[in-house]
Amino acid sequence: MEVAACYLSIMVDWSLCPDVERVPGKVSGAWVVRGTRVPAQAVIDNAEDGFTAEQIAAEIYHGLPVEPTRRVIEFATRVHAPHPA
């Protein structure tokens, strides 16, 4: 899935995404992929740089589950998709 580069400066409301969590004291309270220490925004940043969910999980964050990674990317894309007029 390709993520448009225009999302770089847009903040995502991660509280609406079931695949991420915020735990005080874990990665300074940043939103992370649930059950990991991988920041959700880092996943999006890598997707914006052209990496697929599979590449992010296998090559960048070893051990990161692919399906939640894919869903996090899809969530961010859906949240910022243009709404039909």
C-alpha positions as a printed NumPy array, in Angstrom:
array([[  0.   ,   0.   ,   0.   ],
       [  1.333,   3.405,  -0.937],
       [  0.894,   6.262,   1.507],
       [  0.75 ,   9.781,   0.11 ],
       [  3.685,  11.943,   1.167],
       [  1.307,  14.779,   2.068],
       [  0.552,  12.955,   5.322],
       [  4.022,  13.799,   6.683],
       [  2.83 ,  16.931,   8.437],
       [ -0.603,  15.664,   9.511],
       [ -1.048,  14.328,  13.021],
       [ -3.112,  11.183,  13.467],
       [ -5.495,  10.733,  16.406],
       [ -4.144,   7.336,  17.403],
       [ -6.674,   6.981,  20.228],
       [ -9.167,   5.776,  17.594],
       [ -6.908,   2.986,  16.291],
       [ -7.325,  -0.389,  18.036],
       [ -3.886,  -1.573,  16.879],
       [ -1.948,   0.98 ,  18.909],
       [ -1.615,   1.754,  22.592],
       [ -0.118,   4.414,  24.825],
       [  1.469,   3.173,  28.032],
       [  2.958,   5.656,  30.501],
       [  6.679,   5.02 ,  30.799],
       [  6.835,   2.952,  27.593],
       [  8.669,   4.812,  24.805],
       [  8.041,   8.06 ,  26.7  ],
       [  4.273,   7.596,  26.41 ],
       [  4.266,   7.643,  22.602],
       [  1.596,   5.718,  20.69 ],
       [  3.127,   2.34 ,  19.797],
       [  1.948,  -0.67 ,  17.848],
       [  0.045,  -2.713,  20.453],
       [  2.295,  -5.168,  22.289],
       [  5.515,  -3.631,  20.943],
       [  7.789,  -0.663,  21.516],
       [  7.54 ,   0.488,  17.88 ],
       [  6.083,   3.998,  17.582],
       [  3.031,   4.154,  15.323],
       [  4.347,   7.327,  13.743],
       [  7.596,   5.535,  12.834],
       [  5.548,   2.956,  10.927],
       [  3.804,   5.753,   9.028],
       [  7.059,   7.596,   8.373],
       [  8.558,   4.46 ,   6.834],
       [  5.423,   3.811,   4.773],
       [  5.617,   7.389,   3.479],
       [  9.213,   6.679,   2.483],
       [  7.923,   3.873,   0.254],
       [  8.328,   0.81 ,   2.47 ],
       [  5.538,  -1.767,   2.543],
       [  4.137,  -3.21 ,   5.762],
       [  6.049,  -6.41 ,   5.023],
       [  9.327,  -4.53 ,   4.588],
       [  8.776,  -2.491,   7.743],
       [  8.133,  -5.66 ,   9.746],
       [ 10.914,  -7.766,   8.232],
       [ 13.673,  -5.284,   7.463],
       [ 13.253,  -2.293,   9.768],
       [ 11.52 ,  -3.532,  12.936],
       [ 12.37 ,  -7.231,  13.148],
       [  9.628,  -9.12 ,  14.957],
       [  6.929,  -6.508,  14.351],
       [  3.798,  -8.401,  13.275],
       [  2.839,  -7.668,   9.658],
       [ -0.952,  -7.571,  10.058],
       [ -1.059,  -4.889,  12.775],
       [  1.548,  -2.939,  10.801],
       [ -0.671,  -3.094,   7.725],
       [ -3.728,  -2.024,   9.74 ],
       [ -1.881,   0.934,  11.29 ],
       [ -0.923,   2.147,   7.794],
       [ -4.478,   1.607,   6.541],
       [ -5.887,   3.468,   9.558],
       [ -3.684,   6.515,   8.974],
       [ -4.499,   6.472,   5.265],
       [ -8.24 ,   6.169,   5.929],
       [ -8.244,   8.94 ,   8.536],
       [ -6.67 ,  11.366,   6.079],
       [ -8.333,  10.212,   2.866],
       [-10.235,  12.937,   1.037],
       [-13.93 ,  12.77 ,   1.842],
       [-16.327,  12.619,  -1.119],
       [-18.205,  15.867,  -1.707]])
